[in-house]
Amino acid sequence: MISSSEYRKRLTKMRRNIYNDGNLVDRDFKRLEGAINIIAKTYDMVTDPEFKDYQDILTATSHLTGEKINRFTHIHQSIGDLLAKQKMTRITSQQVGGCIARCMGIDSTNALSVVTYMCDQKYGTEYNKRFVKWLKDFQTNDRTSCCAQTDVKGNRPWRPHEQKDPDLYLRIVERKSDGIIVRGAKVHNSFAPVVEQINVIPTRALTKEEGDWAVAFAIPADAEGVKQIVSAAMPEYPKGWSGPGPWGGSDSMTVFDDVFVPWDNVFLCGEADMGGYLALMFAQYHRHSYTGCKPAMTDVLTGAAALMAEVNGIEKEHHVREKLAELICTSELVYGTGIAAAINGSKSPSGTFVPDTMYCNVSRRHAGLNIYHEYDIVADIAGGMPATLPRSGDWVNEETKPFMEKYMARNPDVDVQDVLKAFAWVQGLTCSEWAGVMQYAGVHGGGSPRMEQIAIMGSYNLENTKNIAKRLAGIKVNKPYTFDRLGNTPKL
Ligand SMILES: Cc1cc2nc3c(=O)[nH]c(=O)nc-3n(C[C@H](O)[C@H](O)[C@H](O)COP(=O)(O)OP(=O)(O)OC[C@H]3O[C@@H](n4cnc5c(N)ncnc54)[C@H](O)[C@@H]3O)c2cc1C
């Protein structure tokens, strides 16, 4: 395992291919600081004495080398691993107050381990062998990767092969003796500018004539022809801020301008049915990750609401306690359903464990449906101050400071400087560019709500439920009765 300083050093050696607001920038560009700090935290936590009791959660034993590795590079070998991944995601996300960044990597590698194996069984290909070789390097060198799944997609109702411009879904444009050439662009690629590797997989189910779009590979994030046009956001804290971080995020439109990928790194090339399966498999793992990070985000919002209540002196008010209980119900229901997804997980033919489809999807959907309501509760309890807080210079300017200290005082048990800090932090959390990104992530990350609905209805045995009703209504039912599982996980 490597240290965070080794991770930071590696970033400085990468080729310049990051564009922001009209400029070609280095990876130590100021606005990427928050994103880099978050990934650095995942390296620091495995050696931080404060987290020594969580070592079994934060690290794992590689099934390939037998070495101790950071769990973010692990392939799940058991239900215990699925549970540990979920718990790790919650604990680590709590530390940074949001997305922990490395779940796109762990989720795409696990999906690849399942689907490359299936593809080899069905088509006699050798993707899994290549993938395992790549994975060994990934684990041994404790690398970071993101996942570039979402295509830019052009006109939504049109399929990849129906688009006026075929590049609107990333595709293979040439097959050569030593590799393939790909062209297209992926979008919303979280943390792509601050990772070493990009795992590229298809977005959606593909039809037989869409083999050129059924492509998966791993590539260095600074490879020749890869251009990242990035957005970056982090809260702006007052000068002299003493809190941890700053934490933030960065997402990239990753352009593949006729990029060469050597065969060793190609994990799917033309098998349309497997392309769709890989898209779904990543989504399933990723929605399971959300059963860890979303409860963490709700924990942070619950803490923020409770802190605002304390600052305002309204902690004991009945309506406040009711709203806090509502937040706790959301986090614990989502987390609990994630546990159910892990416990009901199954072993795929590759040996990799996969969480349950139904529980992953209902949990993620419940989290997504509640996201704006959670921010609504914090805003309600906080009052308007996070939106209109005077800037930090006015807290220290000799002319305005006495007024700030006099008029910002609220609960007499809370020092006025802590009142200011609390409002500044809640402003960053709920009323900043970063907050807006987190809200959209809460709705769309891991797939839009409609995609979850499709997965839920596709795996739910509605006929069986209807038969329960028919029996109760005295209508004759010939079908056998299934009690224990109303949701069917598709056979792996
Ligand atoms: C903050 C953030 C981080 C993200 N991180 C990543 C990441 O790291 N990697 C990655 O690959 N992706 C990432 N995503 C992408 C995420 O998975 C997508 O945003 C999500 O799948 C929705 O896709 P879209 O944004 O293209 O919206 P669209 O798919 O365009 O959805 C917009 C609306 O159109 C509807 N719609 C779309 N297609 C159709 C159709 N054919 N028929 C009817 N209705 C349709 C949808 O249901 C939705 O209501 C991230 C997104 C966000 C917001």
The ligand as an ORCA input file, in Angstrom:
! r2SCAN-3c Opt
* xyz 0 1
  C     -22.315     14.511     -9.759
  C     -22.396     13.346    -10.704
  C     -21.367     12.422    -10.727
  C     -21.369     11.374    -11.649
  N     -20.305     10.513    -11.704
  C     -20.205      9.628    -12.727
  C     -19.020      8.862    -12.929
  O     -18.070      8.921    -12.148
  N     -18.946      8.074    -14.017
  C     -19.951      7.962    -14.909
  O     -19.824      7.222    -15.875
  N     -21.108      8.652    -14.735
  C     -21.246      9.481    -13.679
  N     -22.411     10.213    -13.501
  C     -23.436     10.096    -14.509
  C     -24.766      9.517    -14.084
  O     -24.739      8.132    -14.068
  C     -25.771     10.088    -15.107
  O     -25.932     11.464    -14.807
  C     -27.085      9.383    -15.108
  O     -26.938      8.086    -15.606
  C     -28.076     10.155    -16.000
  O     -27.528     10.345    -17.287
  P     -27.516     11.799    -17.939
  O     -26.859     12.739    -17.025
  O     -26.974     11.664    -19.315
  O     -29.025     12.219    -17.992
  P     -30.103     11.689    -19.011
  O     -29.918     10.224    -19.253
  O     -30.112     12.583    -20.185
  O     -31.413     11.875    -18.176
  C     -32.238     13.046    -18.241
  C     -33.697     12.586    -18.263
  O     -33.968     11.956    -19.515
  C     -34.580     10.687    -19.304
  N     -34.172      9.817    -20.412
  C     -32.908      9.562    -20.816
  N     -32.924      8.725    -21.870
  C     -34.214      8.479    -22.141
  C     -34.888      7.682    -23.130
  N     -34.221      6.988    -24.039
  N     -36.227      7.642    -23.102
  C     -36.914      8.326    -22.149
  N     -36.342      9.103    -21.209
  C     -35.016      9.166    -21.201
  C     -34.039     10.233    -17.948
  O     -34.864      9.258    -17.340
  C     -34.022     11.541    -17.185
  O     -35.289     11.811    -16.665
  C     -22.455     11.230    -12.544
  C     -23.518     12.148    -12.486
  C     -23.497     13.192    -11.587
  C     -24.647     14.159    -11.581
*
